[in-house]
């Protein structure tokens, strides 16, 4: 099932339950962000390799496969020694920009209609819910808000 179909089902059940209650209720919905609301447009290692190639790094040395294999070790080493630079700063900046927004990620097709429906429910005066609260929870990194502002923030 899609997010919107699931939301309709859950919302309908919650509305039926809420309408039988004399006390106004709050509808609280929470979602994981990464791979539930949005996904990489291309595998991240392909995006990183492509950006590296644009900045003149070797296509034979920098491949998605090699990046994938080396990422964990390189990430650990980078955390331990933040002074180590392995790529030109402009390349690092371009990679960060690309992978933090609409170029690197896309919302799933049912996300915008779902949030539009939540906005409608929230606007219902005298509806079964006094408040509609939507929360995004993620154990991903701090780029999530930057990615979501390209399609969800308005909701």
N, C-alpha and C positions, 0 to 999 in steps of 0.2 A: 504494500500500500504506500501511497505517497504521503508526504507530510500533511498536505491539505485534506486528503481523505481521512487520515487519522484524526486530524484536528476537528473535522466536521463531526465525526463520530463521538469523540470525547466531549466536544462542545455541546452537542445535542443531549448527551447523557447528563452532563453537568447542568444544563439549562433546565431539563426536566426535574432534576433533583432540587435545584435552587428554587424553582417556582413553587414547590410544595412547602418550602420553608418560609416562615413569617419573618425571619431575621434576614436583612440584606447580607449577601455573601460577597467574598472576594474570589475571583477566578485567578489563580496563580498558575502560569504555565512556564516551565523552564526547559531550555534546550541546550544541548552541547552545540558548540559553534562549528568546529572543524569536522568536515565530512558529514554533517547533518544539515547545516544551512549553506555551506559553501565548500568548494573543492578546488584543487589546483587545476588550471586550464590544461597544463601539460605537466608530466611528472617534474617535480622540483629539480631533480638532477639534470634533466634536459634544459630547464630554464637557466640553471646556473652555468652549464656548459656553453649554451648559446651566448649568454652575456660575456663569458670569458673569451669566446672566439671573436666577438665584436671588438674586444680590446686587444686583439693580437696574440692571445695565448694559443698555444699549439693545439690543433684539432686531434692530433694523435696522442698527445699527453693528457689533455683534458677531455675525457669522454664521460657520458652519463654513467656508464658502467663502472669506470674507475672512481668517479666521485661517490657513487653509492657505496662501493666497497671501502673507500677510505674515510667516509664522512665521520663515523663514530670516533675513530682514532684522532682525526684532525680536530674535531670539535673539542674533545677532551684536552688535547695539547694546547689548543688556542685558549681555552679557559685557564689553563695553568700558566701560560706565558702570553699575556695580551700584547706584549711588545713585538711579537713575531708578525711580520707582514709577508704574505706569500703572493700578493697580487697588488697591482697599482690601486691606490686609494679611489680613483675615479671609477674603476671597475667594481670595487666593493660597494661604492655608493649607488651605482647604476643597478647592481644586483639587488640591493636592499629596496630601492624604489620599485623596481619591477615586481619583486616578490611580496610587496606589502599592499598591493592594491589591485585595481581592476585588470591590469595587464597579466598578473600572475594567477588570480583567482576569479572564480565565477560563482554566483549563487545558483543553487539548483532551481529548476524552472517553477517549482510549486511554492517557493519561499515568498516571493512578493505577493501572490494572491492570498496566501495564508495570512500574512501580516495585514493586508488590506481588510480581510475579514475580521481580524482581531480589532482593528481600528473601528470597524462598524459596530461590533459588539460593545466596545468601550463607549461609543457615542450614544448608544441606546439609553434614552432617558426613561427611567422607570422600569428598566429591564430587570432580569433576574439577578444581575450582579451589580453591586454598588461600585465595585472597582474591578478592572481587568488589568493585571500586572503580568508582563512578559519579561522573563529573565534569561539571560544568556550566560551559560556556565562553560568554562573551558579550562582544561589543563594544558592547553597549548601555550604559546608564548605571547608576549605583549603586542604582537602585530594584529591580533584578532580585531580590535576596534577599528584599526586602519582599513582592514579588509571589509568589514561590515558597513562602514560608512558609504561604500559605493552602491548599496542597495537596500539596506535594512534600516539605517539610522533614521530615515524619515518616518518610520512607523513607530 
